[in-house]
Amino acid sequence: MQLRNPKSIGLQARDAVVELISREGLKVGDKLPSEAELTIRVGVSRPTLREALRLLEQQGLVRTEHGRGRFLSAASALTVTRPITTYESNTQMLEELGYRPSTTVLSVRAATAGEDAAVMAALQCPADLPILFIERLRTDGGSPLIYSLEAVPRSFLPQDLPHDRFASSLNDLLALQYHRPRMSTASISAVMLPAPVGRAIGWTRRDPWLLITETCFTEDGAPVLYARLYHRGDALSYNFSRR
């Protein structure tokens, strides 16, 4: 069975339109090519192109003037490096920051959702739902970067996965059961690394880490993953634009 592309056709078309805009050097206020021209240049159907343009309008990057066409908005000029609003795997994020990350699976434990009230609330599930709690550490050259504790409904992952398979992308493992996450909601705060975690990963320094508490959803809005991610504060940072 072949895995589906992690991005929908509409999202791929949106990215292709953005790439065309960049390649053509279009600037704020410039008019986009017509739909007929874009379908040819991007290589998609008219309905797919319209979905791509709708996504760009939702992001505030393109504005439509009825009777005149579509234009690049001022928001299209707001670009940031490593935007916190981008949904991506932690490994991908670390690689794009220049790290060479490796993942160690510290533990994989079966329990029920009722063990953790936050898991029950985030996954919108009953207390007796079987859950896998997956504890992992991402390092670069032996130096800790991200400690994570993730909770996934047991039925959302293939049965009898060997322990070392959990070192790979959870997004990809969830995709095997057609539960690939596409988006998430998250909160971020500066905290001290919990002492038991520090002992487990050999971290003795007392400095702040960034705690990202995240719930991941499928394309149709179903919650599939709840995570507490501790990012080392002196090694990782994020940027954002406001509009």
C-alpha positions in Angstrom: 0.0 0.0 0.0 1.4 3.4 -1.0 1.3 6.2 1.5 -0.6 9.3 0.5 1.4 12.5 0.1 1.5 14.3 3.5 0.0 17.4 1.8 -3.4 17.5 0.1 -3.6 18.4 -3.6 -4.9 21.9 -2.7 -2.0 22.5 -0.3 0.5 21.3 -2.9 -1.1 23.7 -5.5 -1.0 26.5 -3.0 2.7 26.0 -2.5 3.2 25.8 -6.3 1.5 29.2 -6.7 3.6 30.7 -4.0 6.7 29.3 -5.7 5.6 30.8 -9.0 5.0 34.2 -7.3 8.5 34.1 -5.9 10.1 33.0 -9.2 8.3 35.7 -11.1 9.4 38.4 -8.6 5.9 39.6 -8.0 5.6 42.3 -5.3 2.9 43.8 -3.1 0.0 45.1 -5.2 1.0 43.1 -8.3 -1.8 41.3 -10.1 -1.6 37.5 -10.3 -1.9 35.8 -13.7 -5.5 34.8 -14.7 -6.9 31.5 -13.5 -6.6 30.1 -17.0 -2.9 30.9 -17.2 -2.2 29.7 -13.6 -3.9 26.3 -14.3 -1.4 25.8 -17.2 1.7 27.1 -15.4 1.0 25.3 -12.2 -0.3 22.2 -13.9 -3.5 21.6 -12.0 -7.2 21.6 -12.7 -9.3 24.7 -12.4 -11.1 23.4 -9.2 -7.7 22.6 -7.6 -6.3 26.0 -8.5 -9.4 27.7 -7.0 -8.8 25.8 -3.7 -5.2 26.9 -3.7 -6.2 30.5 -4.3 -8.9 30.2 -1.5 -6.2 29.0 0.9 -4.0 32.0 0.0 -6.9 34.4 0.5 -7.5 32.8 4.0 -3.9 33.4 4.8 -4.3 37.0 3.8 -1.6 36.7 1.2 -3.9 37.4 -1.8 -6.9 39.7 -2.1 -9.6 39.6 -4.7 -11.1 42.6 -6.4 -14.2 41.6 -8.2 -14.0 42.5 -11.8 -10.3 43.2 -11.6 -8.6 40.0 -10.5 -6.4 38.9 -7.6 -3.5 40.9 -6.2 -0.7 40.3 -3.7 -1.6 41.8 -0.3 0.8 43.7 2.0 0.8 40.6 4.2 2.6 38.7 1.5 5.7 40.7 2.3 5.8 39.5 5.9 8.1 36.5 5.8 9.9 35.0 8.8 12.4 32.3 9.3 11.2 29.2 11.2 7.6 30.5 11.7 6.0 29.0 14.8 2.8 28.7 12.8 4.3 26.1 10.4 3.1 22.5 11.2 6.1 20.2 10.7 7.8 17.3 12.5 10.3 18.1 15.1 13.0 16.1 13.2 12.3 18.2 10.1 12.5 21.4 12.1 15.8 20.5 13.7 17.3 19.5 10.3 16.3 22.7 8.7 17.9 24.6 11.6 21.2 22.9 10.8 21.2 20.1 13.4 21.8 16.4 12.7 19.3 15.0 15.1 19.0 11.4 16.3 16.0 10.1 18.3 16.2 7.8 21.3 13.1 6.0 22.5 13.1 6.2 26.3 9.9 4.3 26.9 6.7 3.1 25.3 4.0 2.4 27.8 0.4 1.2 27.4 -2.2 2.7 29.8 -5.7 4.3 29.6 -6.6 7.9 29.0 -7.9 8.3 32.5 -4.4 8.3 33.8 -3.9 11.9 32.5 -6.8 14.3 32.5 -5.1 16.6 29.9 -4.9 13.6 27.5 -8.6 12.9 28.0 -9.6 16.5 27.3 -7.3 17.0 24.3 -8.2 13.7 22.6 -11.9 14.0 23.6 -11.9 10.4 24.7 -13.3 8.3 27.5 -11.2 7.4 30.5 -11.0 3.7 29.6 -9.6 4.3 26.0 -6.3 2.5 25.6 -3.4 4.9 25.0 0.2 4.6 24.2 2.5 7.0 26.0 5.7 7.5 24.0 8.7 9.1 25.7 11.5 10.2 23.3 14.7 12.4 23.3 16.1 14.1 20.3 19.8 14.9 20.4 22.6 16.3 18.3 26.0 14.8 19.0 24.8 13.5 22.3 23.5 16.9 23.4 19.8 17.0 24.3 17.5 19.3 22.2 13.9 18.1 22.6 12.4 15.8 25.2 8.9 14.7 24.4 6.0 12.8 26.0 3.3 11.9 23.4 0.0 10.2 23.8 -1.8 8.4 21.0 -4.9 6.2 21.0 -3.6 2.6 20.7 -5.9 1.8 17.8 -4.5 4.7 15.7 -1.2 2.9 15.3 -0.3 -0.5 13.8 -0.2 -3.4 16.2 3.0 -5.1 17.3 5.3 -2.2 16.3 8.9 -3.0 17.4 10.3 -0.6 20.0 12.8 1.0 17.6 10.1 1.9 15.1 9.0 4.7 17.5 12.2 6.4 16.8 10.7 7.3 13.4 8.1 9.9 12.6 4.9 9.5 14.6 3.2 11.4 11.7 4.2 8.6 9.4 3.2 5.8 11.8 -0.2 7.4 12.2 -0.5 7.7 8.4 -0.3 3.9 8.1 -3.7 3.8 9.8 -5.0 6.8 7.9 -4.7 9.2 10.9 -1.9 11.5 9.7 -1.9 14.8 11.5 -2.3 17.9 9.3 -2.5 20.7 11.8 -2.4 21.5 15.5 -3.2 23.9 18.3 -0.5 24.6 20.8 0.5 26.7 23.8 4.1 27.7 24.7 5.7 28.7 28.0 9.1 28.9 29.6 9.6 26.3 32.3 12.3 24.5 34.1 12.8 21.0 33.0 11.1 18.6 35.5 13.7 17.1 37.8 12.8 13.5 37.0 13.2 14.2 33.3 16.6 16.0 33.8 17.8 12.9 35.7 16.6 10.6 33.0 18.4 12.5 30.2 21.4 13.5 32.2 20.7 17.3 32.2 21.9 19.0 35.4 21.8 22.7 34.3 19.1 24.8 35.8 17.9 26.9 32.9 14.6 27.5 31.1 13.2 25.2 28.4 10.3 26.0 26.1 7.3 23.8 26.9 5.1 23.3 23.9 1.8 21.6 24.7 0.2 20.5 21.5 -2.9 18.7 20.2 -2.6 17.4 16.6 -5.6 16.9 14.3 -6.3 15.1 11.0 -7.5 17.0 8.0 -11.2 16.5 9.1 -10.5 17.9 12.5 -10.2 14.7 14.6 -7.7 14.8 17.5 -5.1 12.1 17.1 -2.0 13.1 19.2 -1.4 15.0 22.4 2.2 16.0 23.2 4.2 17.8 25.8 7.5 18.9 24.1 10.3 20.4 26.0 12.6 22.4 23.7 16.0 23.5 25.0 15.7 27.2 25.4 19.3 28.1 24.6 19.3 26.1 21.4 15.9 26.6 19.8 13.8 29.7 19.1 10.8 30.6 16.9 9.6 33.6 15.0 6.2 34.9 14.0 4.5 37.7 12.1 1.3 39.5 13.3 -1.4 40.7 11.0 
